[in-house]
């Protein structure tokens, strides 16, 4: 046999090593996308659990989420993330948008859609929306059409407040509070008067106005920790990845490398997926000046007050509230009684008649420091005004959860402060809902940022894009 016919065996190409710092949704999405792309992934998380701002805990045999998180049908990358986790059957999605709006002593209103083409799919609901006068309803339809013509990527749009633009359009204080804030508060985590017009346009156009079914809502039927953190851990480890919990990452340095618990570990690429106010503490001194402006993004808190009633007090899965201290209320009974297995079955540990509800308060600047007893009393009384049955019910348990730094504050002018995934350090990429995704600080924005950072890290490892841009370069290119 001729040796000329024998070809040498090619050396196997080693999988690139990608370190992900941060186990929130952005970090989980980045880790899974990187592993799916062939990388050897190590995920570092300083907490004893994964999930970041979407986590759960047990109390007296029931599960409680730290906060209430819903998604829309337009959240395509988040929904694909759930599919990758094998968790699609653990969420509920509305066949058509329908948001009940409760008021003390008044008939419940509703924001819903028809099957008509957008934006006509909302017209009937707006024209029948009881909390507004007929004049305000007509003006709201015209304002919605004007919103549809705005470009969320226009830098000038980001410099104006949503509330200022609404009032320029002639929207009344009642309309702002009863309609526009109803959507702006839970999505941007600020009231319309404080929110960037650009972010509001993104929410209303992508979620409500551009496509008929985009705003159909979804929510989890199981605890958030099971939906995100536990499921993602299985996917990452099944792909050969490593997860380091309670890992104290002290620095991310040129190389790139990660120093965790006193040990430096080199990597081919690093994805930093931590809150925006934690970035500077991890980077080398020669790069901090470029990112010092991240502090200007600010923070916006969220408070949740959870009640366990001995009977059913509300007959809808969730409701918005007007003319009440309450913003939104969710029925979390099914998730609270989750049995703790992958089947999504519920446990019989508690009475099947009890109902677990959560009051969710966005942009909770005025109450984040209130004592739990004060908040429990306030919202128990408010629930009695909204749901008279609760006045006769016994409260079996009540607990307050607070996210002091829940999201960045999407005020006017923040778009220029939000960096893209590239940094001045070769091989280091950023992820997080606070990065420049074009979205507010939502689960969709977090997953999108993680996916994008993973794509760029993989490209970098393959040599397809070895150059990086400074944040200033990115901003100037965006403005141009």
Kinemage of the C-alpha trace (Angstrom):
@kinemage 1
@onewidth
@group {chain A} dominant
@subgroup {mainchain}
@vectorlist {calphas} color= white
{ca unk a 1} P 0.000 0.000 0.000
{ca unk a 2} L 1.404 3.378 -1.001
{ca unk a 3} L 2.081 5.729 1.876
{ca unk a 4} L 1.184 8.587 -0.443
{ca unk a 5} L -2.450 7.535 -0.169
{ca unk a 6} L -2.475 7.895 3.605
{ca unk a 7} L -3.544 11.340 4.826
{ca unk a 8} L -2.534 12.463 8.281
{ca unk a 9} L -5.326 12.756 10.805
{ca unk a 10} L -6.177 16.398 11.515
{ca unk a 11} L -5.599 17.575 15.059
{ca unk a 12} L -8.935 18.101 16.807
{ca unk a 13} L -9.734 21.739 17.386
{ca unk a 14} L -10.053 22.477 21.088
{ca unk a 15} L -13.348 23.964 22.181
{ca unk a 16} L -12.966 27.642 23.066
{ca unk a 17} L -13.170 28.401 26.767
{ca unk a 18} L -15.768 31.023 27.562
{ca unk a 19} L -16.311 32.285 31.097
{ca unk a 20} L -19.645 33.859 31.977
{ca unk a 21} L -19.785 36.022 35.087
{ca unk a 22} L -23.326 36.365 36.408
{ca unk a 23} L -26.145 33.822 36.570
{ca unk a 24} L -29.143 36.027 35.849
{ca unk a 25} L -31.209 35.640 32.692
{ca unk a 26} L -28.577 37.385 30.564
{ca unk a 27} L -25.813 35.146 31.891
{ca unk a 28} L -27.897 31.993 31.547
{ca unk a 29} L -28.838 32.838 27.975
{ca unk a 30} L -25.196 33.643 27.153
{ca unk a 31} L -23.923 30.423 28.719
{ca unk a 32} L -26.424 28.245 26.872
{ca unk a 33} L -25.880 29.994 23.533
{ca unk a 34} L -22.104 29.715 23.929
{ca unk a 35} L -22.330 26.026 24.854
{ca unk a 36} L -24.663 25.386 21.930
{ca unk a 37} L -22.028 27.054 19.743
{ca unk a 38} L -19.411 24.533 20.817
{ca unk a 39} L -17.717 26.394 23.668
{ca unk a 40} L -16.576 24.968 26.965
{ca unk a 41} L -18.475 27.185 29.384
{ca unk a 42} L -17.836 28.029 33.014
{ca unk a 43} L -20.522 30.111 34.711
{ca unk a 44} L -19.706 32.053 37.894
{ca unk a 45} L -22.511 33.244 40.187
{ca unk a 46} L -21.943 34.819 43.598
{ca unk a 47} L -25.402 33.844 44.935
{ca unk a 48} L -26.256 30.288 46.042
{ca unk a 49} L -28.784 30.077 43.182
{ca unk a 50} L -29.222 30.974 39.541
{ca unk a 51} L -31.856 33.252 38.030
{ca unk a 52} L -30.681 36.720 39.072
{ca unk a 53} L -33.739 38.926 39.529
{ca unk a 54} L -36.071 35.988 38.828
{ca unk a 55} L -35.832 33.771 41.878
{ca unk a 56} L -38.104 31.965 44.307
{ca unk a 57} L -38.093 30.862 47.929
{ca unk a 58} L -40.116 28.582 50.158
{ca unk a 59} L -41.951 29.733 53.259
{ca unk a 60} L -44.275 27.593 55.351
{ca unk a 61} L -44.378 24.972 52.607
{ca unk a 62} L -45.355 27.368 49.806
{ca unk a 63} L -43.317 28.841 46.956
{ca unk a 64} L -43.102 32.596 46.486
{ca unk a 65} L -41.397 34.505 43.667
{ca unk a 66} L -39.392 37.607 44.498
{ca unk a 67} L -41.388 39.491 41.860
{ca unk a 68} L -43.995 39.009 39.184
{ca unk a 69} L -42.732 38.672 35.622
{ca unk a 70} L -44.915 38.468 32.531
{ca unk a 71} L -43.917 38.351 28.881
{ca unk a 72} L -45.582 39.107 25.577
{ca unk a 73} L -45.825 37.105 22.385
{ca unk a 74} L -43.429 39.604 20.780
{ca unk a 75} L -40.729 38.468 23.240
{ca unk a 76} L -39.412 36.055 20.642
{ca unk a 77} L -35.959 35.412 22.068
{ca unk a 78} L -37.248 34.890 25.603
{ca unk a 79} L -39.858 32.439 24.305
{ca unk a 80} L -37.172 30.625 22.304
{ca unk a 81} L -35.097 30.520 25.514
{ca unk a 82} L -37.991 28.811 27.315
{ca unk a 83} L -38.242 26.343 24.456
{ca unk a 84} L -34.504 25.601 24.729
{ca unk a 85} L -34.988 24.990 28.466
{ca unk a 86} L -37.834 22.584 27.739
{ca unk a 87} L -40.076 24.826 29.858
{ca unk a 88} L -42.696 25.964 27.353
{ca unk a 89} L -45.313 23.710 28.944
{ca unk a 90} L -44.700 25.421 32.288
{ca unk a 91} L -46.043 28.788 31.168
{ca unk a 92} L -49.487 30.022 30.206
{ca unk a 93} L -50.003 32.216 27.132
{ca unk a 94} L -53.207 34.085 26.362
{ca unk a 95} L -54.879 33.244 23.053
{ca unk a 96} L -55.713 36.954 22.843
{ca unk a 97} L -54.620 39.966 24.885
{ca unk a 98} L -56.991 40.624 27.759
{ca unk a 99} L -56.056 42.811 30.743
{ca unk a 100} L -58.742 43.236 33.427
{ca unk a 101} L -58.707 46.645 35.105
{ca unk a 102} L -60.290 46.720 38.571
{ca unk a 103} L -61.538 49.771 40.452
{ca unk a 104} L -63.022 50.014 43.963
{ca unk a 105} L -66.805 49.849 43.807
{ca unk a 106} L -66.869 50.020 40.003
{ca unk a 107} L -67.477 47.599 37.183
{ca unk a 108} L -64.278 45.990 35.943
{ca unk a 109} L -62.922 47.462 32.711
{ca unk a 110} L -60.747 45.607 30.215
{ca unk a 111} L -58.037 46.287 27.650
{ca unk a 112} L -58.229 43.634 24.972
{ca unk a 113} L -57.775 43.050 21.279
{ca unk a 114} L -59.796 41.665 18.428
{ca unk a 115} L -58.503 39.716 15.445
{ca unk a 116} L -58.514 42.796 13.222
{ca unk a 117} L -55.257 43.981 11.630
{ca unk a 118} L -53.046 46.210 13.767
{ca unk a 119} L -53.642 48.862 14.957
{ca unk a 120} L -57.401 48.415 14.491
{ca unk a 121} L -57.265 45.397 16.823
{ca unk a 122} L -57.278 47.759 19.842
{ca unk a 123} L -59.747 50.371 18.611
{ca unk a 124} L -62.906 48.787 19.992
{ca unk a 125} L -61.330 48.245 23.410
{ca unk a 126} L -60.081 51.831 23.633
{ca unk a 127} L -63.450 53.241 22.567
{ca unk a 128} L -65.181 51.231 25.311
{ca unk a 129} L -62.618 51.854 28.035
{ca unk a 130} L -64.754 52.965 30.981
{ca unk a 131} L -62.109 54.735 33.118
{ca unk a 132} L -61.770 57.437 30.435
{ca unk a 133} L -64.229 60.002 29.165
{ca unk a 134} L -65.415 59.711 25.572
{ca unk a 135} L -63.170 62.637 24.638
{ca unk a 136} L -60.144 60.954 26.224
{ca unk a 137} L -60.937 57.690 24.424
{ca unk a 138} L -60.990 59.352 21.021
{ca unk a 139} L -57.785 61.210 21.798
{ca unk a 140} L -56.159 57.956 22.983
{ca unk a 141} L -56.833 56.325 19.624
{ca unk a 142} L -55.229 59.269 17.839
{ca unk a 143} L -52.253 59.194 20.215
{ca unk a 144} L -51.773 55.471 19.597
{ca unk a 145} L -51.644 56.118 15.854
{ca unk a 146} L -49.099 58.897 16.427
{ca unk a 147} L -46.978 56.577 18.584
{ca unk a 148} L -46.893 54.099 15.730
{ca unk a 149} L -45.176 56.694 13.544
{ca unk a 150} L -42.335 57.382 16.008
{ca unk a 151} L -38.921 55.736 15.688
{ca unk a 152} L -37.617 54.291 19.000
{ca unk a 153} L -34.048 54.409 17.617
{ca unk a 154} L -34.133 58.160 16.944
{ca unk a 155} L -31.734 59.746 19.497
{ca unk a 156} L -33.999 62.798 19.759
{ca unk a 157} L -36.868 60.566 20.869
{ca unk a 158} L -34.826 59.332 23.806
{ca unk a 159} L -34.224 62.879 25.043
{ca unk a 160} L -37.948 63.480 25.670
{ca unk a 161} L -40.135 62.053 28.421
{ca unk a 162} L -43.108 59.924 27.481
{ca unk a 163} L -45.371 61.947 29.775
{ca unk a 164} L -44.192 65.229 28.247
{ca unk a 165} L -44.954 63.935 24.767
{ca unk a 166} L -48.396 62.676 25.854
{ca unk a 167} L -49.319 66.029 27.301
{ca unk a 168} L -48.045 67.775 24.179
{ca unk a 169} L -50.556 65.579 22.354
{ca unk a 170} L -53.292 66.810 24.699
{ca unk a 171} L -53.599 63.702 26.887
{ca unk a 172} L -55.219 64.503 30.235
{ca unk a 173} L -53.798 63.603 33.636
{ca unk a 174} L -56.593 61.047 33.966
{ca unk a 175} L -55.683 59.430 30.657
{ca unk a 176} L -51.996 59.263 31.569
{ca unk a 177} L -52.745 57.652 34.941
{ca unk a 178} L -55.526 55.319 33.780
{ca unk a 179} L -54.221 54.136 30.427
{ca unk a 180} L -50.645 55.010 29.510
{ca unk a 181} L -49.137 54.421 32.976
{ca unk a 182} L -50.979 51.121 33.108
{ca unk a 183} L -48.607 49.810 30.435
{ca unk a 184} L -45.558 52.007 31.010
{ca unk a 185} L -45.147 51.192 34.713
{ca unk a 186} L -44.759 47.401 34.498
{ca unk a 187} L -42.649 47.486 31.326
{ca unk a 188} L -40.307 50.459 31.818
{ca unk a 189} L -40.542 50.403 35.643
{ca unk a 190} L -41.181 54.142 35.648
{ca unk a 191} L -44.236 56.317 35.314
{ca unk a 192} L -44.805 57.999 31.963
{ca unk a 193} L -43.663 61.382 33.275
{ca unk a 194} L -40.269 59.895 34.187
{ca unk a 195} L -39.787 57.436 31.327
{ca unk a 196} L -37.866 57.867 28.087
{ca unk a 197} L -40.161 58.353 25.117
{ca unk a 198} L -37.871 56.025 23.158
{ca unk a 199} L -38.462 53.124 25.553
{ca unk a 200} L -42.184 53.782 25.641
{ca unk a 201} L -42.321 53.799 21.844
{ca unk a 202} L -40.507 50.456 21.814
{ca unk a 203} L -43.031 48.967 24.228
{ca unk a 204} L -46.124 50.321 22.531
{ca unk a 205} L -45.003 49.765 18.944
{ca unk a 206} L -43.467 46.317 19.304
{ca unk a 207} L -45.897 45.120 21.933
{ca unk a 208} L -49.207 46.687 20.982
{ca unk a 209} L -49.324 48.548 17.706
{ca unk a 210} L -47.253 46.887 14.976
{ca unk a 211} L -48.734 43.375 15.004
{ca unk a 212} L -52.103 42.021 16.046
{ca unk a 213} L -50.979 39.298 18.461
{ca unk a 214} L -47.731 40.789 19.817
{ca unk a 215} L -49.145 41.836 23.189
{ca unk a 216} L -50.798 38.531 24.113
{ca unk a 217} L -49.481 37.913 27.623
{ca unk a 218} L -47.779 34.927 29.201
{ca unk a 219} L -46.720 34.015 32.724
{ca unk a 220} L -45.205 31.120 34.619
{ca unk a 221} L -47.226 28.331 36.212
{ca unk a 222} L -44.268 27.205 38.337
{ca unk a 223} L -41.834 29.075 40.606
{ca unk a 224} L -39.432 31.284 38.658
{ca unk a 225} L -36.411 29.452 40.054
{ca unk a 226} L -37.710 26.215 38.551
{ca unk a 227} L -38.609 27.864 35.250
{ca unk a 228} L -35.255 29.598 34.731
{ca unk a 229} L -32.404 28.744 37.085
{ca unk a 230} L -33.001 25.029 37.667
{ca unk a 231} L -33.836 24.301 34.030
{ca unk a 232} L -30.864 26.322 32.725
{ca unk a 233} L -28.489 24.514 35.083
{ca unk a 234} L -29.550 21.182 33.601
{ca unk a 235} L -29.023 22.430 30.042
{ca unk a 236} L -25.593 23.914 30.792
{ca unk a 237} L -24.289 20.840 32.607
{ca unk a 238} L -25.741 18.510 29.961
{ca unk a 239} L -23.616 20.431 27.444
{ca unk a 240} L -20.510 19.791 29.527
{ca unk a 241} L -20.477 23.222 31.152
{ca unk a 242} L -19.473 24.001 34.730
{ca unk a 243} L -21.466 26.133 37.185
{ca unk a 244} L -19.697 27.726 40.145
{ca unk a 245} L -22.228 28.981 42.712
{ca unk a 246} L -21.274 31.247 45.607
{ca unk a 247} L -18.215 32.168 43.570
{ca unk a 248} L -16.727 35.507 44.505
{ca unk a 249} L -15.416 37.000 41.279
{ca unk a 250} L -12.921 39.691 42.214
{ca unk a 251} L -11.704 40.834 38.814
{ca unk a 252} L -11.978 40.466 35.056
{ca unk a 253} L -8.681 41.389 33.423
{ca unk a 254} L -6.846 41.609 30.137
{ca unk a 255} L -6.101 38.261 28.614
{ca unk a 256} L -8.976 37.861 29.162
{ca unk a 257} L -9.131 36.178 32.543
{ca unk a 258} L -11.382 35.859 35.574
{ca unk a 259} L -10.138 35.926 39.155
{ca unk a 260} L -12.577 34.030 41.369
{ca unk a 261} L -12.036 33.153 45.026
{ca unk a 262} L -8.411 34.230 44.693
{ca unk a 263} L -7.639 32.059 41.669
{ca unk a 264} L -6.970 33.476 38.204
{ca unk a 265} L -8.472 31.462 35.351
{ca unk a 266} L -7.603 32.280 31.747
{ca unk a 267} L -10.288 32.097 29.074
{ca unk a 268} L -10.578 32.631 25.348
{ca unk a 269} L -13.463 35.043 25.981
{ca unk a 270} L -15.354 36.417 28.974
{ca unk a 271} L -18.964 37.558 29.105
{ca unk a 272} L -19.661 39.933 31.986
{ca unk a 273} L -23.367 39.651 32.795
{ca unk a 274} L -23.690 41.499 36.096
{ca unk a 275} L -25.826 44.518 37.102
{ca unk a 276} L -24.648 47.810 35.624
{ca unk a 277} L -23.618 49.182 39.007
{ca unk a 278} L -21.293 46.203 39.587
{ca unk a 279} L -19.316 46.455 36.322
{ca unk a 280} L -16.689 48.987 37.398
{ca unk a 281} L -15.711 47.013 40.497
{ca unk a 282} L -14.638 44.064 38.352
{ca unk a 283} L -12.686 45.776 35.567
{ca unk a 284} L -9.046 46.911 35.459
{ca unk a 285} L -8.392 50.499 36.600
{ca unk a 286} L -7.404 51.579 33.079
{ca unk a 287} L -10.916 50.846 31.783
{ca unk a 288} L -13.036 52.172 34.648
{ca unk a 289} L -13.061 55.762 33.368
{ca unk a 290} L -14.796 54.656 30.189
{ca unk a 291} L -17.619 53.082 32.171
{ca unk a 292} L -17.973 55.542 35.040
{ca unk a 293} L -21.054 57.000 33.389
{ca unk a 294} L -22.940 53.755 34.043
{ca unk a 295} L -23.829 55.201 37.435
{ca unk a 296} L -25.983 57.732 35.585
{ca unk a 297} L -28.313 54.903 34.508
{ca unk a 298} L -29.712 54.921 38.023
{ca unk a 299} L -31.968 52.282 39.521
{ca unk a 300} L -35.699 51.705 39.905
{ca unk a 301} L -37.067 49.468 42.693
{ca unk a 302} L -39.936 46.972 42.758
{ca unk a 303} L -41.906 45.793 45.789
{ca unk a 304} L -44.189 42.753 46.062
{ca unk a 305} L -46.562 41.943 48.891
{ca unk a 306} L -47.720 38.315 48.954
{ca unk a 307} L -50.884 37.181 50.739
{ca unk a 308} L -52.220 33.718 51.472
{ca unk a 309} L -56.000 33.844 51.960
{ca unk a 310} L -58.008 30.939 53.319
{ca unk a 311} L -60.402 31.172 50.356
{ca unk a 312} L -60.622 32.509 46.815
{ca unk a 313} L -60.896 36.288 46.756
{ca unk a 314} L -60.240 37.091 43.060
{ca unk a 315} L -61.686 35.375 39.984
{ca unk a 316} L -59.132 36.403 37.349
{ca unk a 317} L -55.490 35.290 36.924
{ca unk a 318} L -54.314 38.884 37.261
{ca unk a 319} L -55.665 42.405 37.165
{ca unk a 320} L -54.447 45.951 36.933
{ca unk a 321} L -55.914 48.393 39.445
{ca unk a 322} L -56.937 52.048 39.258
{ca unk a 323} L -57.963 54.517 41.959
{ca unk a 324} L -56.125 52.292 44.425
{ca unk a 325} L -52.669 52.042 46.014
{ca unk a 326} L -52.400 48.737 44.134
{ca unk a 327} L -50.890 48.622 40.651
{ca unk a 328} L -51.229 44.928 39.723
{ca unk a 329} L -52.446 41.787 41.483
{ca unk a 330} L -51.587 38.233 40.414
{ca unk a 331} L -53.097 34.911 41.421
{ca unk a 332} L -50.023 32.785 42.221
{ca unk a 333} L -51.811 29.830 43.831
{ca unk a 334} L -50.714 27.232 41.292
{ca unk a 335} L -47.037 28.167 41.494
{ca unk a 336} L -47.174 28.454 45.292
{ca unk a 337} L -48.374 24.852 45.548
{ca unk a 338} L -45.848 23.474 43.058
{ca unk a 339} L -44.726 20.004 44.079
{ca unk a 340} L -41.078 20.531 43.175
{ca unk a 341} L -40.748 18.123 40.263
{ca unk a 342} L -40.495 18.581 36.503
{ca unk a 343} L -44.087 17.528 35.891
{ca unk a 344} L -45.416 20.883 37.076
{ca unk a 345} L -47.893 19.138 39.394
{ca unk a 346} L -49.072 20.900 42.522
{ca unk a 347} L -48.781 19.671 46.084
{ca unk a 348} L -51.626 18.855 48.467
{ca unk a 349} L -49.737 20.203 51.480
{ca unk a 350} L -52.225 23.045 51.909
{ca unk a 351} L -55.947 23.564 51.556
{ca unk a 352} L -57.097 23.506 47.961
{ca unk a 353} L -59.478 26.349 48.836
{ca unk a 354} L -56.781 28.860 49.738
{ca unk a 355} L -55.603 31.505 47.281
{ca unk a 356} L -52.141 33.040 47.083
{ca unk a 357} L -52.052 36.515 45.551
{ca unk a 358} L -49.209 38.930 44.954
{ca unk a 359} L -49.485 42.714 44.812
{ca unk a 360} L -46.783 44.043 42.483
{ca unk a 361} L -45.616 47.648 42.712
{ca unk a 362} L -43.243 49.019 40.059
{ca unk a 363} L -41.147 52.186 40.470
{ca unk a 364} L -41.696 51.813 44.228
{ca unk a 365} L -39.449 54.716 45.238
{ca unk a 366} L -41.837 55.996 47.902
{ca unk a 367} L -42.393 52.676 49.678
{ca unk a 368} L -39.243 50.615 49.249
{ca unk a 369} L -38.162 51.645 52.755
{ca unk a 370} L -41.534 51.110 54.486
{ca unk a 371} L -41.777 48.508 57.208
{ca unk a 372} L -43.301 45.169 56.074
{ca unk a 373} L -46.145 45.480 58.585
{ca unk a 374} L -47.114 48.852 57.104
{ca unk a 375} L -47.158 47.491 53.566
{ca unk a 376} L -49.111 44.393 54.524
{ca unk a 377} L -51.767 46.480 56.282
{ca unk a 378} L -51.953 48.992 53.410
{ca unk a 379} L -52.410 46.414 50.691
{ca unk a 380} L -54.691 44.128 52.648
{ca unk a 381} L -57.034 47.091 53.023
{ca unk a 382} L -56.644 48.009 49.337
{ca unk a 383} L -57.417 44.443 48.274
{ca unk a 384} L -60.617 44.555 50.334
{ca unk a 385} L -61.692 47.597 48.303
{ca unk a 386} L -60.948 45.826 45.025
{ca unk a 387} L -62.170 42.352 46.007
{ca unk a 388} L -64.899 42.496 48.679
{ca unk a 389} L -64.528 38.764 49.351
{ca unk a 390} L -61.093 39.397 50.827
{ca unk a 391} L -62.652 41.423 53.666
{ca unk a 392} L -64.246 38.211 54.954
{ca unk a 393} L -61.193 36.038 54.322
{ca unk a 394} L -58.509 35.147 56.834
{ca unk a 395} L -54.913 35.958 55.960
{ca unk a 396} L -52.963 32.765 56.644
{ca unk a 397} L -49.609 34.284 55.760
{ca unk a 398} L -48.153 37.486 54.316
{ca unk a 399} L -44.640 38.352 53.212
{ca unk a 400} L -42.950 41.330 51.560
{ca unk a 401} L -40.204 41.016 48.946
{ca unk a 402} L -38.154 43.974 47.739
{ca unk a 403} L -35.833 44.447 44.812
{ca unk a 404} L -34.053 47.695 45.674
{ca unk a 405} L -32.089 47.655 42.416
{ca unk a 406} L -34.609 45.834 40.253
{ca unk a 407} L -33.840 47.610 36.969
{ca unk a 408} L -31.970 50.555 35.569
{ca unk a 409} L -34.059 53.725 35.412
{ca unk a 410} L -35.079 54.240 31.787
{ca unk a 411} L -35.295 58.021 31.971
{ca unk a 412} L -34.830 60.433 29.055
{ca unk a 413} L -31.248 60.439 27.829
{ca unk a 414} L -30.334 56.950 29.020
{ca unk a 415} L -29.930 55.414 25.553
{ca unk a 416} L -26.528 57.094 25.141
{ca unk a 417} L -25.420 55.594 28.474
{ca unk a 418} L -26.215 51.987 27.547
{ca unk a 419} L -23.210 50.238 25.997
{ca unk a 420} L -23.277 47.508 23.413
{ca unk a 421} L -21.633 44.113 24.029
{ca unk a 422} L -18.128 45.210 22.958
{ca unk a 423} L -15.594 46.659 25.386
{ca unk a 424} L -12.099 48.114 25.180
{ca unk a 425} L -10.700 44.771 26.399
{ca unk a 426} L -10.182 42.212 23.637
{ca unk a 427} L -12.295 39.147 24.293
{ca unk a 428} L -14.499 40.764 26.949
{ca unk a 429} L -18.188 41.263 26.185
{ca unk a 430} L -21.079 42.688 28.183
{ca unk a 431} L -24.571 41.305 28.687
{ca unk a 432} L -27.521 42.468 30.735
{ca unk a 433} L -30.943 44.025 30.284
{ca unk a 434} L -29.233 47.381 30.922
{ca unk a 435} L -27.059 47.118 27.797
{ca unk a 436} L -28.175 48.693 24.537
{ca unk a 437} L -30.778 46.151 23.445
{ca unk a 438} L -33.333 48.756 22.403
{ca unk a 439} L -35.687 47.228 24.987
{ca unk a 440} L -36.485 48.319 28.539
{ca unk a 441} L -35.133 46.201 31.403
{ca unk a 442} L -37.253 43.151 30.621
{ca unk a 443} L -36.686 39.409 30.444
{ca unk a 444} L -36.642 39.726 26.671
{ca unk a 445} L -33.939 42.381 26.818
{ca unk a 446} L -31.844 40.250 29.169
{ca unk a 447} L -32.033 37.172 26.946
{ca unk a 448} L -31.338 39.181 23.798
{ca unk a 449} L -28.230 40.685 25.373
{ca unk a 450} L -26.966 37.272 26.452
{ca unk a 451} L -27.516 35.777 23.013
{ca unk a 452} L -25.759 38.670 21.300
{ca unk a 453} L -22.782 38.575 23.662
{ca unk a 454} L -22.437 34.823 23.114
{ca unk a 455} L -22.468 35.235 19.333
{ca unk a 456} L -19.758 37.877 19.503
{ca unk a 457} L -17.678 35.856 21.959
{ca unk a 458} L -17.853 32.810 19.685
{ca unk a 459} L -16.899 34.924 16.666
{ca unk a 460} L -13.985 36.368 18.601
{ca unk a 461} L -12.774 32.909 19.586
{ca unk a 462} L -12.951 31.805 15.965
{ca unk a 463} L -11.020 34.846 14.844
{ca unk a 464} L -13.937 36.214 12.842
{ca unk a 465} L -13.998 39.463 14.759
{ca unk a 466} L -10.844 40.014 16.769
{ca unk a 467} L -11.210 43.786 16.994
{ca unk a 468} L -13.291 45.680 19.525
{ca unk a 469} L -14.751 49.129 19.709
{ca unk a 470} L -14.617 51.401 22.704
{ca unk a 471} L -17.925 52.514 24.142
{ca unk a 472} L -17.345 56.003 22.809
{ca unk a 473} L -16.752 54.591 19.321
{ca unk a 474} L -19.959 52.570 19.568
{ca unk a 475} L -21.944 55.606 20.668
{ca unk a 476} L -20.601 57.814 17.902
{ca unk a 477} L -21.310 55.122 15.347
{ca unk a 478} L -24.852 54.739 16.669
{ca unk a 479} L -25.471 58.482 16.515
{ca unk a 480} L -24.036 58.675 12.996
